[in-house]
Amino acid sequence: MDSQEIHECIAEFGKIRQDAGRDEAALMEVALFVEDLFGIVLSDDEICEENLGAHNLTEKFVMKKLDPEGICAEFVE
């Protein structure tokens, strides 16, 4: 999955789900979405507001997880 596809998937998710903020249940919902769609296994420490609390943060986090070398990171502002 390329960076544009990641962006589109998260944007589509954003249309049906508001930012999670600090809501633990909402953060879990975002975590499940990320794990299911992108095949990423998240640790308990990664399920937090800093990574998943807003759609732009989720996008950055997913890009980093899928591309640890940072090649796609410049796509996300």
VMD Tcl script that draws the C-alpha trace (Angstrom):
set ca {
  {0.00 0.00 0.00}
  {1.49 3.33 -1.00}
  {1.30 6.65 0.86}
  {-1.62 7.93 -1.24}
  {-3.68 4.81 -0.47}
  {-2.90 5.16 3.24}
  {-3.97 8.80 3.12}
  {-7.23 7.93 1.34}
  {-8.09 5.10 3.76}
  {-7.57 7.28 6.81}
  {-9.44 10.19 5.21}
  {-12.39 7.86 4.51}
  {-12.27 6.63 8.11}
  {-12.28 10.28 9.22}
  {-15.57 10.84 7.41}
  {-17.33 8.33 9.64}
  {-15.33 8.72 12.86}
  {-14.31 11.87 14.72}
  {-10.83 12.24 16.19}
  {-10.40 9.97 19.20}
  {-8.67 12.49 21.45}
  {-8.14 10.97 24.89}
  {-11.22 8.71 24.79}
  {-9.84 5.23 25.51}
  {-12.69 3.42 23.74}
  {-12.26 5.60 20.66}
  {-8.50 5.02 20.69}
  {-9.15 1.26 20.76}
  {-11.50 1.61 17.79}
  {-8.81 3.46 15.83}
  {-6.23 0.86 16.88}
  {-8.44 -1.97 15.63}
  {-9.01 -0.11 12.36}
  {-5.25 0.34 11.89}
  {-4.46 -3.26 12.77}
  {-7.16 -4.71 10.53}
  {-6.64 -2.50 7.50}
  {-2.87 -2.12 7.50}
  {-1.84 -5.41 9.13}
  {0.04 -3.64 11.90}
  {0.18 -5.12 15.39}
  {0.19 -2.32 17.97}
  {1.63 -2.56 21.46}
  {-0.32 -1.20 24.41}
  {2.11 1.72 24.58}
  {1.42 2.65 20.96}
  {-2.33 2.96 21.54}
  {-2.26 6.53 22.78}
  {-3.42 10.03 21.96}
  {-0.03 10.98 20.53}
  {-0.25 8.24 17.87}
  {-3.97 7.78 17.29}
  {-5.78 10.74 18.85}
  {-6.32 12.64 15.58}
  {-6.54 11.49 11.97}
  {-3.39 13.34 10.90}
  {-1.48 11.75 13.80}
  {-2.81 8.32 12.85}
  {-1.68 8.83 9.28}
  {1.83 9.83 10.37}
  {1.97 6.88 12.75}
  {0.87 4.37 10.09}
  {3.35 5.78 7.57}
  {6.15 5.41 10.10}
  {5.13 1.87 11.05}
  {4.87 0.74 7.44}
  {8.05 2.51 6.38}
  {10.51 2.66 9.28}
  {13.18 4.14 6.99}
  {11.10 7.32 6.64}
  {10.75 7.21 2.87}
  {6.99 7.95 2.95}
  {7.10 10.31 5.92}
  {7.50 13.41 3.77}
  {4.02 12.81 2.26}
  {2.34 13.71 5.56}
  {2.53 17.33 6.62}
}
mol new
graphics top color blue
foreach p $ca { graphics top sphere $p radius 0.5 }
foreach p [lrange $ca 0 end-1] q [lrange $ca 1 end] { graphics top cylinder $p $q radius 0.2 }
display resetview
